Amino acid sequence: MYMLVEDKYIARVPPEMLGEDYDVAVREVTKRSLEGRLVDVINEKTSQNEGKYLVISVLYTESIGEGTIVHGDGGVYQEVKYRALVYYPEMQEIVDGEVVSVQKFGAFIKFSSFEGLLHISQIMDDRIDIDLENKRFIGKETKRDLKVGDRVRVRIVAMNLASSSISDSKIGFTMKQVGLGKLDWLAKEASQ
């Protein structure tokens, strides 16, 4: 789910950027530090962790008070209030993605900036032959195939975003339910 969030961050402005417009330097450091990363968002009123979000774009920054210089560092640590467009994958959310890899145990699906596993048991209600040479799965009875480059619609059924790194996130999918599957299969079903 995409949304706008407001949060605070402590940006370290390096000494080489202090000669520039300070607000521009703070904005650049904040954007560079946050965009493309998973961050914890804390509710200011309740101090509760609202979850991890992938920061897509920092839209607005505002310095709070004066920055702090740490002895021996030379950089300025500036508290910043920012507003950002973020994405948070939710359990049971339906997403469209692309098959980026086929392994004997399943297919890896890329969506947004995340990647997750579609286990072979969650591809279709059919016995499946694995053709690793051509990087595809083939249904024995239906003859439907799933290969690298195919666009799919899947549901998130497992998720662990414990790290701040997208590459360490663990997401599991299914596409065995009605309305899910390879987009070509869905288009063919809709035209029948």
N, CA, C and O atoms as a DFTB+ gen file, in Angstrom:
768 C
 N C O
     1  1       0.845      -1.157       0.000
     2  2       0.000       0.000       0.000
     3  2       0.900       1.233       0.000
     4  3       1.840       1.320       0.790
     5  1       0.611       2.188      -0.889
     6  2       1.341       3.449      -0.956
     7  2       0.647       4.460      -0.057
     8  3      -0.580       4.477       0.037
     9  1       1.433       5.302       0.602
    10  2       0.856       6.334       1.460
    11  2       1.873       7.437       1.693
    12  3       3.059       7.286       1.399
    13  1       1.383       8.555       2.232
    14  2       2.253       9.648       2.655
    15  2       2.441       9.544       4.154
    16  3       1.479       9.311       4.885
    17  1       3.671       9.712       4.620
    18  2       3.935       9.700       6.056
    19  2       4.785      10.909       6.419
    20  3       5.526      11.442       5.593
    21  1       4.662      11.326       7.665
    22  2       5.533      12.361       8.217
    23  2       6.287      11.726       9.362
    24  3       5.717      10.978      10.157
    25  1       7.560      12.025       9.443
    26  2       8.390      11.455      10.491
    27  2       9.581      12.379      10.723
    28  3       9.725      13.408      10.063
    29  1      10.432      11.992      11.675
    30  2      11.646      12.754      11.965
    31  2      12.858      11.887      11.691
    32  3      12.794      10.658      11.720
    33  1      13.964      12.564      11.424
    34  2      15.204      11.879      11.090
    35  2      16.359      12.777      11.525
    36  3      16.220      14.000      11.533
    37  1      17.486      12.189      11.883
    38  2      18.678      12.988      12.188
    39  2      19.635      12.815      11.021
    40  3      20.192      11.740      10.801
    41  1      19.811      13.895      10.282
    42  2      20.665      13.886       9.098
    43  2      22.062      14.369       9.473
    44  3      22.212      15.367      10.178
    45  1      23.076      13.661       9.002
    46  2      24.460      14.109       9.198
    47  2      24.901      14.836       7.946
    48  3      25.062      14.237       6.883
    49  1      25.097      16.157       8.091
    50  2      25.563      16.976       6.967
    51  2      27.088      16.989       7.048
    52  3      27.644      17.522       8.009
    53  1      27.781      16.410       6.052
    54  2      29.247      16.348       6.109
    55  2      29.870      17.734       5.935
    56  3      29.251      18.624       5.352
    57  1      31.095      17.917       6.439
    58  2      31.746      19.226       6.376
    59  2      31.813      19.809       4.969
    60  3      31.663      21.018       4.798
    61  1      32.037      18.966       3.957
    62  2      32.175      19.468       2.576
    63  2      30.879      20.070       2.032
    64  3      30.916      20.788       1.033
    65  1      29.729      19.794       2.665
    66  2      28.450      20.351       2.207
    67  2      28.036      21.586       3.004
    68  3      26.997      22.182       2.720
    69  1      28.831      21.972       3.991
    70  2      28.444      23.091       4.846
    71  2      28.624      24.444       4.172
    72  3      28.043      25.427       4.631
    73  1      29.396      24.531       3.116
    74  2      29.576      25.794       2.405
    75  2      28.390      26.137       1.520
    76  3      28.230      27.287       1.111
    77  1      27.552      25.139       1.219
    78  2      26.380      25.344       0.365
    79  2      25.233      25.931       1.184
    80  3      25.374      26.186       2.380
    81  1      24.104      26.138       0.525
    82  2      22.874      26.525       1.226
    83  2      22.552      25.389       2.196
    84  3      22.349      24.250       1.775
    85  1      22.505      25.693       3.479
    86  2      22.353      24.676       4.510
    87  2      21.069      23.872       4.335
    88  3      21.089      22.649       4.472
    89  1      19.953      24.535       4.035
    90  2      18.681      23.822       3.859
    91  2      18.743      22.859       2.674
    92  3      18.196      21.758       2.736
    93  1      19.408      23.273       1.599
    94  2      19.568      22.396       0.434
    95  2      20.424      21.191       0.820
    96  3      20.123      20.063       0.431
    97  1      21.492      21.431       1.586
    98  2      22.367      20.338       2.023
    99  2      21.600      19.352       2.900
   100  3      21.732      18.140       2.729
   101  1      20.800      19.860       3.837
   102  2      20.009      18.991       4.719
   103  2      19.024      18.167       3.887
   104  3      18.868      16.970       4.125
   105  1      18.358      18.798       2.911
   106  2      17.399      18.096       2.058
   107  2      18.091      16.984       1.267
   108  3      17.583      15.866       1.186
   109  1      19.264      17.299       0.678
   110  2      19.991      16.308      -0.121
   111  2      20.448      15.120       0.728
   112  3      20.310      13.967       0.319
   113  1      20.995      15.412       1.915
   114  2      21.457      14.339       2.797
   115  2      20.281      13.468       3.228
   116  3      20.398      12.243       3.267
   117  1      19.154      14.088       3.550
   118  2      17.971      13.337       3.975
   119  2      17.474      12.444       2.840
   120  3      17.180      11.269       3.059
   121  1      17.379      12.992       1.637
   122  2      16.913      12.207       0.487
   123  2      17.862      11.028       0.226
   124  3      17.421       9.892       0.053
   125  1      19.169      11.315       0.199
   126  2      20.157      10.276      -0.068
   127  2      20.125       9.175       0.992
   128  3      20.301       7.997       0.682
   129  1      19.900       9.572       2.239
   130  2      19.920       8.614       3.340
   131  2      18.665       7.758       3.425
   132  3      18.739       6.606       3.851
   133  1      17.514       8.295       3.028
   134  2      16.251       7.601       3.243
   135  2      15.666       6.927       2.001
   136  3      15.108       5.835       2.103
   137  1      15.783       7.555       0.846
   138  2      15.129       7.002      -0.348
   139  2      15.702       5.630      -0.704
   140  3      16.917       5.445      -0.775
   141  1      14.799       4.676      -0.927
   142  2      15.189       3.318      -1.271
   143  2      15.501       2.437      -0.079
   144  3      15.966       1.310      -0.252
   145  1      15.255       2.926       1.128
   146  2      15.537       2.149       2.335
   147  2      14.267       1.857       3.099
   148  3      13.270       2.568       2.980
   149  1      14.319       0.790       3.891
   150  2      13.229       0.478       4.811
   151  2      13.493       1.232       6.106
   152  3      14.582       1.147       6.673
   153  1      12.493       1.967       6.567
   154  2      12.648       2.713       7.819
   155  2      11.484       2.404       8.740
   156  3      10.373       2.129       8.286
   157  1      11.751       2.453      10.054
   158  2      10.699       2.328      11.051
   159  2      10.033       3.681      11.192
   160  3      10.711       4.702      11.305
   161  1       8.715       3.694      11.187
   162  2       7.988       4.938      11.408
   163  2       7.342       4.845      12.786
   164  3       6.601       3.905      13.073
   165  1       7.633       5.837      13.642
   166  2       7.133       5.881      15.007
   167  2       6.018       6.907      15.089
   168  3       6.190       8.046      14.657
   169  1       4.871       6.513      15.643
   170  2       3.751       7.426      15.842
   171  2       4.137       8.403      16.944
   172  3       4.407       8.002      18.076
   173  1       4.160       9.706      16.599
   174  2       4.577      10.740      17.547
   175  2       3.695      10.791      18.789
   176  3       4.195      11.005      19.893
   177  1       2.398      10.598      18.621
   178  2       1.463      10.716      19.742
   179  2       1.543       9.534      20.693
   180  3       1.462       9.710      21.909
   181  1       1.701       8.331      20.152
   182  2       1.686       7.133      20.995
   183  2       3.074       6.540      21.235
   184  3       3.235       5.656      22.076
   185  1       4.076       7.024      20.496
   186  2       5.449       6.489      20.539
   187  2       5.499       5.016      20.137
   188  3       6.462       4.321      20.459
   189  1       4.479       4.540      19.442
   190  2       4.431       3.155      18.989
   191  2       5.027       3.046      17.588
   192  3       4.891       3.954      16.769
   193  1       5.684       1.927      17.330
   194  2       6.218       1.661      16.006
   195  2       5.044       1.319      15.085
   196  3       4.302       0.372      15.346
   197  1       4.877       2.092      14.007
   198  2       3.781       1.851      13.063
   199  2       4.164       0.837      11.992
   200  3       3.308       0.390      11.229
   201  1       5.435       0.473      11.926
   202  2       5.866      -0.521      10.957
   203  2       7.025      -0.033      10.111
   204  3       7.516       1.083      10.283
   205  1       7.452      -0.880       9.201
   206  2       8.533      -0.541       8.277
   207  2       7.933      -0.142       6.946
   208  3       6.986      -0.758       6.456
   209  1       8.501       0.894       6.376
   210  2       8.053       1.393       5.092
   211  2       9.259       1.542       4.180
   212  3      10.356       1.864       4.637
   213  1       9.058       1.312       2.906
   214  2      10.077       1.603       1.910
   215  2       9.873       3.045       1.476
   216  3       8.808       3.400       0.970
   217  1      10.880       3.868       1.671
   218  2      10.776       5.274       1.278
   219  2      11.008       5.361      -0.226
   220  3      12.094       5.056      -0.720
   221  1       9.974       5.780      -0.940
   222  2      10.051       5.945      -2.387
   223  2      10.651       7.306      -2.722
   224  3      11.583       7.402      -3.521
   225  1      10.107       8.363      -2.104
   226  2      10.567       9.718      -2.392
   227  2      10.331      10.626      -1.193
   228  3       9.237      10.646      -0.627
   229  1      11.357      11.376      -0.808
   230  2      11.219      12.394       0.230
   231  2      10.702      13.644      -0.470
   232  3      11.360      14.185      -1.359
   233  1       9.515      14.101      -0.063
   234  2       8.854      15.212      -0.736
   235  2       9.110      16.563      -0.084
   236  3       9.072      17.597      -0.751
   237  1       9.372      16.554       1.225
   238  2       9.487      17.823       1.957
   239  2      10.385      17.592       3.168
   240  3      10.290      16.559       3.830
   241  1      11.248      18.549       3.453
   242  2      12.061      18.499       4.670
   243  2      12.020      19.847       5.363
   244  3      11.895      20.890       4.722
   245  1      12.129      19.808       6.685
   246  2      12.176      21.029       7.489
   247  2      13.121      20.778       8.654
   248  3      12.936      19.832       9.419
   249  1      14.136      21.629       8.789
   250  2      15.079      21.506       9.903
   251  2      14.379      21.901      11.194
   252  3      13.607      22.859      11.232
   253  1      14.664      21.143      12.255
   254  2      14.087      21.431      13.569
   255  2      15.218      21.931      14.461
   256  3      16.144      21.185      14.782
   257  1      15.134      23.192      14.857
   258  2      16.161      23.774      15.726
   259  2      17.494      23.889      15.022
   260  3      17.574      23.880      13.794
   261  1      18.553      24.001      15.836
   262  2      19.900      24.102      15.295
   263  2      20.548      22.731      15.315
   264  3      20.219      21.886      16.147
   265  1      21.466      22.523      14.395
   266  2      22.181      21.261      14.346
   267  2      23.216      21.175      15.450
   268  3      23.529      22.169      16.107
   269  1      23.744      19.973      15.648
   270  2      24.751      19.726      16.677
   271  2      26.044      19.277      16.015
   272  3      26.036      18.423      15.128
   273  1      27.149      19.857      16.452
   274  2      28.464      19.450      15.955
   275  2      29.078      18.530      17.005
   276  3      29.134      18.867      18.188
   277  1      29.532      17.374      16.560
   278  2      30.151      16.410      17.464
   279  2      31.665      16.577      17.364
   280  3      32.227      16.562      16.268
   281  1      32.321      16.736      18.514
   282  2      33.765      16.931      18.579
   283  2      34.488      15.804      17.833
   284  3      34.208      14.626      18.053
   285  1      35.410      16.174      16.958
   286  2      36.199      15.193      16.224
   287  2      35.528      14.673      14.969
   288  3      36.142      13.907      14.226
   289  1      34.285      15.063      14.708
   290  2      33.545      14.575      13.543
   291  2      33.569      15.614      12.421
   292  3      33.918      15.294      11.285
   293  1      33.206      16.834      12.732
   294  2      33.181      17.899      11.733
   295  2      31.851      18.040      11.021
   296  3      31.564      19.092      10.451
   297  1      31.038      17.004      11.043
   298  2      29.721      17.085      10.433
   299  2      28.720      17.700      11.395
   300  3      28.953      17.772      12.601
   301  1      27.602      18.140      10.837
   302  2      26.526      18.696      11.656
   303  2      25.380      17.701      11.664
   304  3      24.932      17.251      10.610
   305  1      24.904      17.356      12.862
   306  2      23.775      16.444      13.010
   307  2      22.523      17.290      13.194
   308  3      22.362      17.976      14.203
   309  1      21.642      17.230      12.203
   310  2      20.470      18.092      12.162
   311  2      19.201      17.257      12.247
   312  3      18.994      16.354      11.436
   313  1      18.344      17.558      13.234
   314  2      17.056      16.893      13.307
   315  2      16.172      17.470      12.201
   316  3      16.105      18.684      12.005
   317  1      15.502      16.576      11.488
   318  2      14.704      16.963      10.322
   319  2      13.318      16.349      10.435
   320  3      13.172      15.177      10.784
   321  1      12.315      17.141      10.141
   322  2      10.958      16.617       9.965
   323  2      10.796      16.465       8.457
   324  3      11.103      17.384       7.698
   325  1      10.310      15.299       8.024
   326  2      10.155      15.089       6.584
   327  2       8.804      14.460       6.273
   328  3       8.180      13.824       7.123
   329  1       8.374      14.654       5.041
   330  2       7.179      14.006       4.505
   331  2       7.652      13.197       3.305
   332  3       8.422      13.684       2.477
   333  1       7.178      11.944       3.221
   334  2       7.653      11.068       2.151
   335  2       6.533      10.192       1.618
   336  3       5.588       9.849       2.328
   337  1       6.667       9.845       0.357
   338  2       5.830       8.826      -0.267
   339  2       6.497       7.497       0.051
   340  3       7.673       7.295      -0.251
   341  1       5.735       6.585       0.667
   342  2       6.294       5.292       1.071
   343  2       5.410       4.161       0.568
   344  3       4.252       4.354       0.199
   345  1       6.001       2.986       0.569
   346  2       5.254       1.782       0.222
   347  2       5.432       0.787       1.348
   348  3       6.541       0.579       1.841
   349  1       4.334       0.174       1.750
   350  2       4.357      -0.854       2.779
   351  2       3.569      -2.053       2.266
   352  3       2.355      -1.960       2.088
   353  1       4.240      -3.176       2.024
   354  2       3.488      -4.364       1.615
   355  2       2.707      -4.906       2.817
   356  3       3.249      -5.010       3.916
   357  1       1.451      -5.245       2.607
   358  2       0.609      -5.755       3.696
   359  2       0.258      -7.212       3.445
   360  3       0.159      -7.658       2.302
   361  1       0.073      -7.943       4.535
   362  2      -0.372      -9.326       4.424
   363  2      -1.712      -9.356       3.672
   364  3      -2.571      -8.501       3.885
   365  1      -1.872     -10.325       2.815
   366  2      -3.071     -10.563       1.998
   367  2      -3.246      -9.542       0.871
   368  3      -4.235      -9.598       0.140
   369  1      -2.306      -8.618       0.721
   370  2      -2.395      -7.646      -0.373
   371  2      -2.121      -8.361      -1.695
   372  3      -1.275      -9.251      -1.773
   373  1      -2.851      -7.953      -2.728
   374  2      -2.650      -8.497      -4.070
   375  2      -1.771      -7.526      -4.838
   376  3      -2.064      -6.333      -4.910
   377  1      -0.689      -8.047      -5.413
   378  2       0.253      -7.211      -6.152
   379  2       0.560      -7.844      -7.500
   380  3       0.494      -9.063      -7.662
   381  1       0.894      -6.998      -8.458
   382  2       1.369      -7.467      -9.752
   383  2       2.885      -7.402      -9.745
   384  3       3.470      -6.462      -9.207
   385  1       3.519      -8.397     -10.339
   386  2       4.975      -8.430     -10.377
   387  2       5.468      -9.174     -11.593
   388  3       4.696      -9.566     -12.468
   389  1       6.787      -9.360     -11.627
   390  2       7.414     -10.040     -12.752
   391  2       8.282     -11.175     -12.226
   392  3       8.974     -11.026     -11.219
   393  1       8.238     -12.313     -12.919
   394  2       9.090     -13.447     -12.567
   395  2      10.522     -13.086     -12.969
   396  3      10.799     -12.829     -14.140
   397  1      11.427     -13.071     -11.985
   398  2      12.815     -12.700     -12.263
   399  2      13.780     -13.880     -12.171
   400  3      14.913     -13.797     -12.646
   401  1      13.334     -14.972     -11.564
   402  2      14.194     -16.146     -11.440
   403  2      13.328     -17.384     -11.209
   404  3      12.298     -17.327     -10.536
   405  1      13.766     -18.491     -11.777
   406  2      13.082     -19.777     -11.573
   407  2      14.092     -20.751     -10.982
   408  3      15.167     -20.967     -11.541
   409  1      13.729     -21.336      -9.844
   410  2      14.560     -22.334      -9.164
   411  2      13.723     -23.607      -9.035
   412  3      12.524     -23.583      -9.310
   413  1      14.326     -24.697      -8.628
   414  2      13.557     -25.940      -8.539
   415  2      12.499     -25.891      -7.450
   416  3      11.560     -26.686      -7.479
   417  1      12.623     -24.977      -6.483
   418  2      11.658     -24.883      -5.379
   419  2      10.610     -23.790      -5.595
   420  3       9.654     -23.701      -4.825
   421  1      10.771     -22.957      -6.627
   422  2       9.794     -21.905      -6.884
   423  2      10.342     -20.779      -7.737
   424  3      11.449     -20.859      -8.269
   425  1       9.539     -19.722      -7.857
   426  2       9.912     -18.571      -8.679
   427  2      10.037     -17.332      -7.799
   428  3       9.261     -17.142      -6.862
   429  1      11.016     -16.497      -8.110
   430  2      11.158     -15.228      -7.410
   431  2      10.435     -14.161      -8.222
   432  3      10.631     -14.028      -9.430
   433  1       9.595     -13.405      -7.521
   434  2       8.754     -12.389      -8.137
   435  2       9.211     -11.020      -7.643
   436  3       9.369     -10.820      -6.439
   437  1       9.423     -10.080      -8.556
   438  2       9.801      -8.701      -8.205
   439  2       8.574      -7.818      -8.360
   440  3       7.898      -7.843      -9.389
   441  1       8.292      -7.025      -7.307
   442  2       7.214      -6.037      -7.351
   443  2       7.694      -4.831      -6.568
   444  3       8.386      -4.981      -5.561
   445  1       7.337      -3.635      -7.017
   446  2       7.846      -2.411      -6.416
   447  2       9.357      -2.586      -6.311
   448  3       9.989      -2.950      -7.303
   449  1       9.949      -2.344      -5.169
   450  2      11.388      -2.569      -4.986
   451  2      11.650      -3.862      -4.236
   452  3      12.793      -4.145      -3.878
   453  1      10.619      -4.648      -3.992
   454  2      10.728      -5.881      -3.218
   455  2      10.782      -7.091      -4.137
   456  3      10.385      -7.042      -5.302
   457  1      11.292      -8.186      -3.564
   458  2      11.299      -9.464      -4.254
   459  2      10.830     -10.518      -3.259
   460  3      11.194     -10.477      -2.084
   461  1      10.026     -11.457      -3.729
   462  2       9.537     -12.510      -2.849
   463  2       9.497     -13.842      -3.569
   464  3       9.724     -13.923      -4.777
   465  1       9.204     -14.885      -2.809
   466  2       9.202     -16.242      -3.341
   467  2       7.776     -16.750      -3.550
   468  3       6.937     -16.681      -2.651
   469  1       7.526     -17.252      -4.735
   470  2       6.304     -17.988      -5.053
   471  2       6.716     -19.459      -5.064
   472  3       7.270     -19.952      -6.046
   473  1       6.434     -20.159      -3.948
   474  2       6.839     -21.561      -3.832
   475  2       6.126     -22.382      -4.901
   476  3       5.001     -22.064      -5.287
   477  1       6.773     -23.423      -5.370
   478  2       6.221     -24.268      -6.436
   479  2       4.841     -24.809      -6.070
   480  3       4.002     -25.012      -6.948
   481  1       4.602     -25.043      -4.778
   482  2       3.301     -25.569      -4.344
   483  2       2.195     -24.520      -4.434
   484  3       1.016     -24.855      -4.321
   485  1       2.564     -23.259      -4.635
   486  2       1.584     -22.171      -4.676
   487  2       1.363     -21.625      -6.089
   488  3       0.717     -20.590      -6.253
   489  1       1.884     -22.300      -7.098
   490  2       1.759     -21.801      -8.477
   491  2       0.402     -22.135      -9.090
   492  3      -0.279     -21.247      -9.603
   493  1       0.005     -23.398      -9.044
   494  2      -1.262     -23.805      -9.652
   495  2      -1.725     -25.130      -9.075
   496  3      -0.946     -25.867      -8.470
   497  1      -3.007     -25.424      -9.273
   498  2      -3.578     -26.698      -8.839
   499  2      -3.391     -27.725      -9.953
   500  3      -4.362     -28.156     -10.576
   501  1      -2.179     -28.102     -10.195
   502  2      -1.836     -29.056     -11.241
   503  2      -0.465     -29.605     -10.862
   504  3       0.311     -28.929     -10.186
   505  1      -0.171     -30.805     -11.285
   506  2       1.196     -31.310     -11.089
   507  2       2.105     -30.495     -11.992
   508  3       1.727     -30.151     -13.112
   509  1       3.297     -30.187     -11.512
   510  2       4.181     -29.279     -12.239
   511  2       5.484     -29.958     -12.610
   512  3       6.135     -30.591     -11.778
   513  1       5.856     -29.812     -13.885
   514  2       7.179     -30.229     -14.352
   515  2       8.083     -29.009     -14.289
   516  3       7.668     -27.895     -14.607
   517  1       9.330     -29.236     -13.873
   518  2      10.309     -28.155     -13.776
   519  2      11.269     -28.264     -14.950
   520  3      11.916     -29.295     -15.134
   521  1      11.363     -27.208     -15.739
   522  2      12.277     -27.144     -16.873
   523  2      13.308     -26.057     -16.558
   524  3      13.175     -24.918     -17.007
   525  1      14.338     -26.417     -15.783
   526  2      15.333     -25.424     -15.366
   527  2      16.180     -24.928     -16.539
   528  3      16.665     -23.797     -16.520
   529  1      16.355     -25.762     -17.547
   530  2      17.142     -25.351     -18.715
   531  2      16.494     -24.136     -19.394
   532  3      17.189     -23.210     -19.812
   533  1      15.163     -24.148     -19.498
   534  2      14.438     -23.027     -20.116
   535  2      13.829     -22.094     -19.068
   536  3      13.063     -21.191     -19.405
   537  1      14.171     -22.313     -17.802
   538  2      13.721     -21.482     -16.687
   539  2      12.206     -21.313     -16.669
   540  3      11.685     -20.201     -16.750
   541  1      11.502     -22.461     -16.560
   542  2      10.038     -22.403     -16.537
   543  2       9.448     -23.607     -15.815
   544  3      10.091     -24.639     -15.625
   545  1       8.188     -23.419     -15.424
   546  2       7.374     -24.481     -14.837
   547  2       6.254     -24.762     -15.827
   548  3       5.746     -23.845     -16.472
   549  1       5.861     -26.047     -15.950
   550  2       4.798     -26.430     -16.887
   551  2       3.804     -27.323     -16.154
   552  3       4.189     -28.308     -15.524
   553  1       2.506     -26.967     -16.242
   554  2       1.454     -27.803     -15.673
   555  2       1.270     -29.051     -16.512
   556  3       1.161     -28.956     -17.735
   557  1       1.233     -30.234     -15.880
   558  2       1.117     -31.495     -16.624
   559  2      -0.182     -31.587     -17.417
   560  3      -0.167     -31.963     -18.589
   561  1      -1.313     -31.242     -16.782
   562  2      -2.603     -31.355     -17.466
   563  2      -2.976     -30.082     -18.222
   564  3      -3.442     -30.147     -19.359
   565  1      -2.773     -28.937     -17.597
   566  2      -3.222     -27.673     -18.210
   567  2      -2.259     -27.180     -19.279
   568  3      -2.647     -26.394     -20.143
   569  1      -1.007     -27.629     -19.235
   570  2       0.060     -27.180     -20.139
   571  2       0.378     -25.690     -19.976
   572  3       1.067     -25.104     -20.810
   573  1      -0.129     -25.081     -18.895
   574  2       0.221     -23.690     -18.613
   575  2       1.679     -23.638     -18.187
   576  3       2.164     -24.515     -17.472
   577  1       2.380     -22.582     -18.642
   578  2       3.766     -22.446     -18.225
   579  2       3.982     -21.107     -17.532
   580  3       3.255     -20.139     -17.756
   581  1       4.995     -21.086     -16.693
   582  2       5.394     -19.885     -15.983
   583  2       6.902     -19.780     -16.133
   584  3       7.634     -20.699     -15.765
   585  1       7.368     -18.650     -16.679
   586  2       8.798     -18.520     -16.959
   587  2       9.298     -17.122     -16.616
   588  3       8.513     -16.216     -16.340
   589  1      10.619     -16.966     -16.639
   590  2      11.238     -15.675     -16.363
   591  2      10.701     -14.639     -17.350
   592  3      10.622     -14.892     -18.552
   593  1      10.337     -13.477     -16.826
   594  2       9.810     -12.400     -17.658
   595  2       8.293     -12.321     -17.658
   596  3       7.735     -11.309     -18.083
   597  1       7.606     -13.370     -17.191
   598  2       6.139     -13.360     -17.149
   599  2       5.639     -12.386     -16.081
   600  3       6.230     -12.262     -15.008
   601  1       4.548     -11.702     -16.395
   602  2       3.875     -10.819     -15.436
   603  2       2.818     -11.646     -14.715
   604  3       2.075     -12.403     -15.339
   605  1       2.758     -11.492     -13.381
   606  2       1.844     -12.285     -12.567
   607  2       1.105     -11.406     -11.566
   608  3       1.551     -10.310     -11.225
   609  1      -0.030     -11.911     -11.106
   610  2      -0.796     -11.297     -10.012
   611  2      -0.786     -12.304      -8.870
   612  3      -1.256     -13.432      -9.018
   613  1      -0.237     -11.877      -7.714
   614  2      -0.059     -12.775      -6.566
   615  2      -0.590     -12.115      -5.298
   616  3      -0.803     -10.903      -5.247
   617  1      -0.797     -12.940      -4.281
   618  2      -1.218     -12.453      -2.965
   619  2      -0.083     -12.695      -1.979
   620  3       0.533     -13.761      -1.981
   621  1       0.191     -11.696      -1.130
   622  2       1.221     -11.840      -0.101
   623  2       0.641     -12.684       1.041
   624  3      -0.377     -12.323       1.631
   625  1       1.299     -13.812       1.346
   626  2       0.815     -14.704       2.405
   627  2       1.824     -14.884       3.540
   628  3       1.494     -15.474       4.569
   629  1       3.025     -14.391       3.367
   630  2       4.041     -14.455       4.422
   631  2       4.958     -13.257       4.262
   632  3       5.284     -12.854       3.146
   633  1       5.378     -12.683       5.407
   634  2       6.204     -11.490       5.303
   635  2       7.038     -11.298       6.565
   636  3       6.545     -11.465       7.680
   637  1       8.318     -10.941       6.374
   638  2       9.198     -10.587       7.470
   639  2      10.090      -9.443       6.991
   640  3      10.975      -9.640       6.159
   641  1       9.849      -8.257       7.522
   642  2      10.642      -7.079       7.167
   643  2      11.463      -6.638       8.377
   644  3      11.459      -5.461       8.737
   645  1      12.163      -7.575       9.001
   646  2      12.868      -7.296      10.246
   647  2      14.091      -6.407      10.065
   648  3      14.487      -5.725      11.011
   649  1      14.693      -6.391       8.903
   650  2      15.907      -5.626       8.667
   651  2      15.576      -4.279       8.034
   652  3      14.437      -4.041       7.631
   653  1      16.570      -3.398       7.946
   654  2      16.364      -2.130       7.240
   655  2      16.773      -2.262       5.781
   656  3      16.712      -1.289       5.029
   657  1      17.189      -3.451       5.377
   658  2      17.612      -3.691       4.006
   659  2      16.505      -4.418       3.232
   660  3      15.940      -5.401       3.710
   661  1      16.214      -3.928       2.059
   662  2      15.200      -4.566       1.214
   663  2      15.634      -5.974       0.836
   664  3      14.808      -6.882       0.758
   665  1      16.944      -6.158       0.599
   666  2      17.423      -7.470       0.170
   667  2      17.285      -8.525       1.268
   668  3      17.265      -9.717       0.964
   669  1      17.190      -8.119       2.532
   670  2      17.019      -9.066       3.630
   671  2      15.550      -9.362       3.936
   672  3      15.259     -10.220       4.770
   673  1      14.621      -8.666       3.273
   674  2      13.200      -8.895       3.548
   675  2      12.783     -10.252       2.995
   676  3      13.313     -10.718       1.987
   677  1      11.830     -10.871       3.668
   678  2      11.321     -12.187       3.260
   679  2       9.820     -12.042       2.997
   680  3       9.054     -11.673       3.887
   681  1       9.416     -12.340       1.759
   682  2       8.014     -12.238       1.373
   683  2       7.641     -13.509       0.621
   684  3       8.374     -13.965      -0.256
   685  1       6.480     -14.077       0.981
   686  2       5.996     -15.279       0.315
   687  2       4.662     -15.010      -0.359
   688  3       3.848     -14.238       0.147
   689  1       4.438     -15.651      -1.508
   690  2       3.237     -15.422      -2.315
   691  2       2.465     -16.713      -2.572
   692  3       2.971     -17.822      -2.403
   693  1       1.212     -16.512      -2.989
   694  2       0.423     -17.583      -3.595
   695  2      -0.244     -17.004      -4.835
   696  3      -0.485     -15.800      -4.922
   697  1      -0.540     -17.881      -5.796
   698  2      -1.369     -17.464      -6.933
   699  2      -2.333     -18.591      -7.310
   700  3      -2.714     -18.742      -8.470
   701  1      -2.719     -19.381      -6.293
   702  2      -3.643     -20.493      -6.518
   703  2      -5.100     -20.104      -6.324
   704  3      -5.977     -20.956      -6.469
   705  1      -5.389     -18.852      -6.002
   706  2      -6.768     -18.442      -5.750
   707  2      -7.376     -17.800      -7.001
   708  3      -6.659     -17.412      -7.923
   709  1      -8.685     -17.698      -7.015
   710  2      -9.405     -17.098      -8.137
   711  2      -8.945     -15.655      -8.311
   712  3      -8.832     -14.909      -7.338
   713  1      -8.681     -15.268      -9.553
   714  2      -8.260     -13.903      -9.854
   715  2      -6.762     -13.703      -9.774
   716  3      -6.266     -12.608     -10.040
   717  1      -6.036     -14.751      -9.410
   718  2      -4.581     -14.665      -9.325
   719  2      -3.961     -15.563     -10.380
   720  3      -4.596     -16.508     -10.846
   721  1      -2.725     -15.273     -10.758
   722  2      -2.009     -16.114     -11.711
   723  2      -1.243     -15.276     -12.707
   724  3      -1.111     -14.060     -12.562
   725  1      -0.744     -15.950     -13.716
   726  2      -0.046     -15.275     -14.800
   727  2      -1.068     -14.382     -15.502
   728  3      -2.190     -14.819     -15.757
   729  1      -0.700     -13.146     -15.816
   730  2      -1.658     -12.204     -16.397
   731  2      -2.215     -12.711     -17.733
   732  3      -3.371     -12.439     -18.058
   733  1      -1.419     -13.433     -18.499
   734  2      -1.909     -14.018     -19.760
   735  2      -3.019     -15.032     -19.494
   736  3      -3.988     -15.100     -20.251
   737  1      -2.885     -15.834     -18.408
   738  2      -3.921     -16.805     -18.068
   739  2      -5.207     -16.071     -17.694
   740  3      -6.300     -16.456     -18.108
   741  1      -5.056     -15.021     -16.913
   742  2      -6.241     -14.264     -16.462
   743  2      -6.967     -13.606     -17.620
   744  3      -8.198     -13.582     -17.648
   745  1      -6.214     -13.066     -18.584
   746  2      -6.810     -12.434     -19.764
   747  2      -7.551     -13.469     -20.596
   748  3      -8.638     -13.197     -21.105
   749  1      -6.969     -14.653     -20.738
   750  2      -7.618     -15.719     -21.513
   751  2      -8.901     -16.176     -20.839
   752  3      -9.904     -16.416     -21.510
   753  1      -8.876     -16.299     -19.488
   754  2     -10.081     -16.686     -18.750
   755  2     -11.179     -15.635     -18.870
   756  3     -12.357     -15.976     -18.970
   757  1     -10.800     -14.368     -18.861
   758  2     -11.779     -13.269     -18.935
   759  2     -12.443     -13.209     -20.307
   760  3     -13.591     -12.778     -20.419
   761  1     -11.727     -13.640     -21.359
   762  2     -12.299     -13.580     -22.703
   763  2     -13.176     -14.780     -23.033
   764  3     -13.860     -14.783     -24.057
   765  1     -13.164     -15.803     -22.173
   766  2     -13.969     -17.003     -22.447
   767  2     -15.383     -16.839     -21.936
   768  3     -16.201     -17.748     -22.079
